[in-house]
Amino acid sequence: MTDATTQAEAGLGTFERWLSLWVALAIGAGLILGNVKPGLFGALAAMEVASVNLPVAVLIWAMVYPMMVGVDFASLSHIGDRPKGIVITLVVNWLIKPFTMAALGVLFFNYVFAGLIPPDDAQAYLAGVILLGAAPCTAMVFVWSNLTRGDPTYTLVQVSVNDVIMVFAFAPIVAFLLGVTDIVVPWETLILSVGLYVLLPLLAGLITRNRLVKQGGEAAVDAFKAKVAPFSITGLLVTVVLLFGFQGQVILDRPLVIVLIAIPLLIQSYGIFAVAYGWARIWKVPFNVAAPCAMIGTSNFFELAVAVAISLFGLGSGAALATVVGVLVEVPVMLSLVAFANRTRGWFPS
């Protein structure tokens, strides 16, 4: 039995099983600190390059790096042997997700919530959820993949393919769905984000892995990953504190709006996961590929969505607020899906 198999059967650790509680506490801490220390969070929010918040970038880097150490480039040549996960990811992310998100947004904001939200605000929230739906996850998916003991190399390939497509497809899809022909996408933000969240951690992970293999083989790699694993969860929790600290006053001032925005996002998240995960089960995709391929479609590249919303509509806009609510919804939703995936591991080939 391989070490990877042993880890998979072990499931989540004690700390990871209570991660929902730690995230809830981090959300509460962010809301409180954001209102008690607005100057501090204002200073942190101002630390940006091309609309990428540097403190958040460092934290996400800390989350991703431990997982990148597990990427074995020697196995990349065998990715073509298992194309089903790539097919599921691409179809769900680019042919289903953006359009179902737009449809749900129109249904709820223009009809179901018509008497609860002013029309102008409804259109702003609709724009925000469309931006979320058109931006598949880049960085955080490595966290969710790791929590399900997903194949890190295959996860990297899935994310990389999505990143390449996103460079060309994000703007046209958003422009089409918003009915805007001159949408301005901050390409510098997109390129910098991919570099910060994927390329640099990958390079550092590759260098670390090669050194460890020379020193003690795969056993040394496994020991190092276990040692640095707490940094990944810590990075996630501190990131949550910062994100909710940045929008703490807005969230507390408009609780009903937050709930209304969250409803279509919740339906979309669980629906997309059901499509991708169910498809993977029907196709008998191995679990360590099926889980991350479903997670990629379910989660969002919220850094890009927030940046584009601010660029197009302004920092205090309804669109920007909707993208932040996407973060609020995503963390507990993804944790619940991680738990579900780990409980249903037996549905898939090992």
C-alpha positions, -999 to 999 in steps of 0.1 A, spaced: 0 0 0 14 33 -10 18 63 13 -7 82 -9 -32 55 -4 -27 55 34 -32 93 35 -64 90 14 -78 64 38 -69 84 68 -92 112 55 -92 145 73 -71 151 104 -86 163 137 -79 200 129 -92 197 94 -124 180 106 -132 212 126 -121 235 98 -157 248 94 -156 261 130 -122 277 125 -134 294 94 -166 306 112 -144 321 139 -121 337 113 -152 353 96 -164 366 130 -129 379 138 -127 397 104 -161 414 108 -152 426 143 -117 437 135 -128 454 103 -152 476 124 -129 481 154 -97 488 134 -109 502 101 -76 522 97 -55 490 99 -76 472 72 -77 503 51 -39 503 51 -38 466 43 -63 471 15 -42 498 0 -12 475 -4 -19 466 -40 -2 461 -73 -24 460 -104 -54 455 -81 -38 424 -65 -38 428 -27 -2 418 -17 -10 406 19 -37 383 5 -13 372 -23 13 362 3 -12 342 23 -25 324 -8 11 317 -17 15 301 18 -15 280 11 -4 268 -23 33 262 -17 30 231 5 8 214 -21 32 223 -49 59 204 -32 39 173 -39 37 179 -77 58 153 -95 66 166 -130 78 132 -141 42 120 -141 30 149 -164 37 127 -194 10 104 -183 -18 130 -180 -31 121 -214 -37 86 -202 -66 100 -181 -83 127 -202 -118 124 -186 -111 147 -157 -99 175 -181 -130 171 -203 -153 174 -173 -135 204 -160 -135 222 -194 -171 215 -202 -184 224 -168 -163 256 -164 -168 271 -198 -200 257 -214 -222 253 -183 -211 274 -153 -211 310 -166 -245 306 -183 -263 288 -155 -249 315 -131 -262 343 -153 -296 325 -157 -299 321 -119 -289 357 -114 -316 370 -138 -342 347 -123 -336 358 -87 -326 395 -90 -350 404 -118 -380 383 -107 -379 365 -74 -364 394 -55 -380 421 -76 -399 436 -47 -370 435 -23 -342 451 -43 -342 483 -63 -338 476 -100 -304 494 -103 -290 475 -73 -304 442 -88 -284 448 -120 -253 455 -100 -256 423 -80 -263 404 -113 -231 418 -128 -211 406 -97 -224 370 -98 -217 368 -135 -181 378 -129 -179 351 -103 -194 325 -126 -170 333 -154 -139 329 -133 -130 293 -124 -108 288 -94 -70 291 -97 -54 291 -63 -78 279 -36 -86 247 -55 -52 234 -44 -64 237 -8 -96 218 -16 -78 192 -36 -53 187 -8 -81 182 18 -96 154 -4 -61 139 -10 -65 148 -47 -37 141 -72 -16 174 -70 0 169 -104 -34 164 -121 -49 193 -102 -21 215 -115 -27 205 -151 -65 211 -147 -58 245 -132 -32 254 -159 -55 245 -187 -83 266 -172 -58 296 -168 -48 295 -204 -85 294 -215 -94 321 -191 -69 345 -207 -89 343 -239 -124 334 -228 -131 354 -197 -136 388 -213 -158 376 -242 -180 355 -220 -185 384 -195 -190 409 -222 -217 387 -238 -235 380 -206 -234 416 -194 -243 429 -228 -212 450 -228 -190 453 -258 -162 474 -244 -156 456 -211 -122 464 -196 -105 434 -181 -73 441 -160 -50 418 -179 -21 429 -158 -41 418 -127 -49 384 -143 -13 377 -154 1 389 -121 -24 368 -101 -15 336 -120 22 344 -115 18 350 -78 -7 322 -70 5 294 -94 39 300 -111 60 312 -82 47 286 -57 52 259 -84 88 269 -90 95 270 -53 78 236 -48 98 221 -77 131 234 -63 122 221 -28 111 187 -40 142 181 -61 164 189 -31 144 167 -8 144 138 -32 182 140 -35 185 141 3 161 113 13 138 103 -15 100 104 -14 101 98 24 118 131 28 92 148 6 64 133 27 80 144 60 85 179 47 49 181 35 36 170 69 58 197 86 46 226 64 9 215 61 -2 237 90 9 268 71 -17 260 44 -46 260 68 -32 290 87 -30 309 54 -66 301 46 -79 313 80 -59 346 80 -70 352 44 -106 348 55 -100 373 84 -86 399 59 -113 395 32 -141 399 57 -123 427 75 -121 447 43 -159 445 38 -169 442 75 -189 474 77 -208 468 45 -217 433 55 -230 443 89 -250 473 75 -268 452 48 -275 417 62 -306 411 41 -289 419 9 -261 395 18 -286 367 23 -304 375 -10 -271 375 -30 -260 343 -13 -291 323 -24 -284 320 -61 -247 315 -54 -255 286 -31 -278 270 -56 -252 274 -83 -223 260 -62 -241 228 -52 -257 224 -86 -224 226 -105 -207 203 -80 -235 177 -85 -231 179 -123 -193 175 -123 -191 149 -95 -220 129 -109 -205 130 -144 -172 118 -129 -189 89 -111 -207 78 -143 -174 79 -162 -157 60 -134 -130 86 -130 -105 78 -101 -114 97 -69 -81 116 -67 -90 131 -101 -128 133 -97 -127 153 -65 -104 181 -77 -121 183 -111 -155 189 -94 -139 214 -69 -125 235 -97 -159 239 -113 -176 247 -80 -151 273 -66 -143 307 -81 -113 328 -89 -127 354 -65 -95 376 -66 -100 382 -103 -138 387 -99 -133 412 -72 -106 431 -92 -127 433 -123 -159 443 -103 -139 472 -87 -124 482 -121 -157 482 -139 -181 494 -112 -161 508 -83 -150 497 -48 -184 505 -32 -205 491 -60 -231 463 -57 -211 443 -81 -181 444 -58 -202 435 -29 -216 405 -47 -181 392 -54 -172 395 -17 -204 376 -8 -191 350 -31 -161 346 -8 -185 344 22 -205 316 5 -176 297 -10 -156 289 21 -183 270 40 -198 255 8 -164 241 -3 -157 228 32 -191 210 32 -183 195 -3 -148 184 9 -165 165 37 -191 150 13 -164 140 -12 -143 123 15 -174 104 28 -182 92 -8 -147 82 -18 -159 46 -22 -181 57 -51 -151 59 -73 -122 37 -84 -91 41 -62 
